[in-house]
């Protein structure tokens, strides 16, 4: 199983156990995974406050995914260090997976 699958499985298990998770919020999260070398980072991006049927809210959700993808791949705002191929690969994979999950969620909601 991939790390993303394990994260989704863990989130599903948390929903199944009463008192461990707020079911209203977890249904509206997109998991963003970033792999840099041997390190994998994940972050959950909530879109619970957005109406994914509206284009403006969908763009806002995409912006959150962009920021989260940069974060999990180690981007430092204001850094003078050049972007590496490892970062580019990590970011490309992270944003692609997150956008696919967001589109699935938007279709389910709309």
Secondary structure by P-SEA (a helix, b strand, c coil): ccaaaaaaaaaaaaaaccccccccccccbbbbbbbcccbbbbbbbbccccccccaaaaaaaaaaaaaaaaaaacccccccccccaaaaaaaaaaaaaaaaaaaaaaaaac
